[in-house]
Amino acid sequence: MRLSFTSKNAPPPPPPLPDVILASQSAGRKMLLEKLGIRFRVAVARIDEEVIMDSDPFRLVKRRAEAKTKEIYANPRVYSLAEDRPSLIIGADSMAVLGKKAYGKAPEREDARNMLKALMGKTHLFTTAIHMILWENGKVKKSWEKVVKTKVTLRKMSAVEVETYVMRFDISRFAGAYAVNEAPWDLVTKVDGSYTNVIGLPFEVLLPTLRAIKILV
């Protein structure tokens, strides 16, 4: 006969760690989370972000990032949110901002050409809004959000270089029609601020949150 003994002073088991859900199909954001070595899954929010408009580009990215996370937690069954443990939902949106003009993703190659011509030879603000929700027991337990701005300078390119660039890459995936981590030449000459912000997920905001809820140590 086996006997088992349980100490009355035994500490309770630790609470389950949250599932990490990236509410974005961005390859750059996915790559950054993979580098952290944490378990996560992608759940692409089914929203049309183009219908979300605002005259202020910084408010615009903030509203779009919030819309992505809200879409996920407002539809827990659609996005298979766990019922027995919390979920950390990460939404983000990025744009290149020059003056009062915001440059998101280019729907067509001609749009990408025009974006690059407007941005090259100048310094713009690459802006990412990150919005994170800790969802548990059917409600939002905690939220974090911030808009991060990084100064980015692009060099001038010849017409041939611009044409080669827009024909070679799927520019529809990149805010401002460029990706700092995928450009094959010295398109970006200076980054003043967060490099991961220009990829689309500022670690300066993300990592403290992951540590606070024990996903990272």
N, C-alpha and C positions, 0 to 999 in steps of 0.2 A: 504494500500500500504506500502510495506516495503522499507525503505531507507537504503542504505549502504554507509558508508563513508570510504574512504581509505586515510590515511595520506600520504602526499607527502614525509614525512621524515621517513616513516616506513622502517626498515631495510629489505634487500632482504632475502628470505628464505635461510637457510643454504644449502650448497651443499649436495647431498645424500652421505651417507657413502659407502665406497667400499664393495662389496661382498668379503668375505674371502674364498679362495679356497685352500685347502690342496692338493697338487699334489703328494700324497703318500697314499698307503694303510696300512702304519704302524699303528698298534694298539696303540703303545706307543705314537706316535705323535698325533694321534686322541685324546687319553686320556688327554694329556697335554693341548690341545686347549679346550677341554671340561671343564677342571678345571678353565680356565679363564672366563668361562661363556659367551663367545661371540658366535654369530651365524656364522657358517661356513658350507661348504660342501666339500666332498671329490670328487676329480676328478683324477682318477688314470691315469697317463701319459702312453700312449701306446708306450713305447719304450723298446728296449732290452738293458738294461744298461750294460750287460755283454760284449757287443761288443765295449764299450767305454773303451779303455785301455790307461795306462800311466805308465811309469816306476817310477814316483814319486807318492806315495800313497796320498799325500796331494793335488796334482794337480788332481789326479784321482777323489776323492770325490767331488772336486769343479766342475769338468767338468760334472759329472753325475747329480749333483744337478741343474746345469744350463740347462742341457738337458731336465730335467723334466719340469721346468717352461717354457722353450721355446716351447716344444711340446704343452702345453696348449694354450699359447697366439698366437702361429702361426696357430692354428686351432680353432678360436673362435666359429664357428658354431658347430663343432663336440663336443666341451665341454660346449656349451650353455652359453657363456659369455654374460652378459647383455650389451645391447646397450645404455641404458639410465642412466647408472651409472658406475663408475670405478670398477675394480676388483683388489684385492690384491692376487697374486698367490704366494704360498709358496712352494718351493721345497727344499728337503734336502736329503743328502746321508751320511751314516755312515760306518766306518770301525774301526776295532781294528788294531793298527799298533805296531809291535814289531821289532825294528831295521829297516831294509829295507823291511820287509815282511808285507803285508797287508792282513787282514782276513775279508772278507765280509760275506755274508750269506752262510751257508753250504748247498749245494744241496742234500747231502745224509748224513745219520747218521755216516758213516765211516769218512766223511769229518769233521763232528762235533767232533768226538772223537779225531781226529788228531789236530784240532784247540785247543780244551781244553787242551790237553796234552802239546801243545806248549806254551800256555799262562799261565797255572796254576803254582803258585809258583813264578811268576815274575810280574813286573810292566810294563804295556804297555800304549800306548797313545790311548784312545778312541777318535776318530776324527769324527766330524760332520761338513759338509759344508752346510750352509744354504744360499739359494738364493731366494730373494723376488723381485717381479716385480709389480709395479703399472701400470696397463693397462687401458687406457681410450681413447675413440674415435678412436679405431683401431690402437693405437700405444703405445709403452712403454713410460710412462711419467717419471718414476723414478725407480731405482733399488738399492738394497742393497745386499751385500754378505759378508760372512766371514767364515773362517775355524777356528773352536774352538777345542782345544785339552784338554783332561782331563786325568790325570794320574790315572790308575785303577790297583789295585793289586788283583789278585785272589789267593786264598789259594790252596795248593795241595790237590787233591782228590784221593781216592783209586780207583782202577779199577772198583769196584762194584758201587761206587758213580757216576763215569763217566757214566757207563752203565745205571744206574737208571735214570740219568738226561736226556740222549739223547733219551731214550725210553719213558719217561714221557712227554716231551715237544716237541712242534713243532719247532725244532731248525732251520728250514729253514727260519723262520721269523726274526732271530736275527743276527746282525753283530757280528762276533767273536763267534757265537754259544752260546751266553748267553744274558740274559736280567737282568739288575740290579734290575728292579722292579718286576720281576716274579720268580727269583730263590727262592726256598723254604727253603734254608738253607744259612749258612754264606759263600757262594761261594766268594762273593766280600768282602774282608777284609779292603780295604781302597779306598776312592775316594778323590783325591786331585784336586779340581777344580769344574767345573759346573756339578751338579748332573743331571739336565735336559738335558745337552748335551749327557750324557751317555744313556738317554732314547731316544734321537734322535732329540731334538728340543731345542737348548740352549735359555733359556728365557733371558739371558743377551744380546742377539742380537735381539730377537723377540720383547720383550716388549717395548723398546724405539721406534721401528718402529711403532708398533700399537698405541702408544701414539702420535707419531708425526702426524699421519693421523687421529687422533681423534676416533679410534675404541675403545681404552681404554682411561680412564681419569686418 
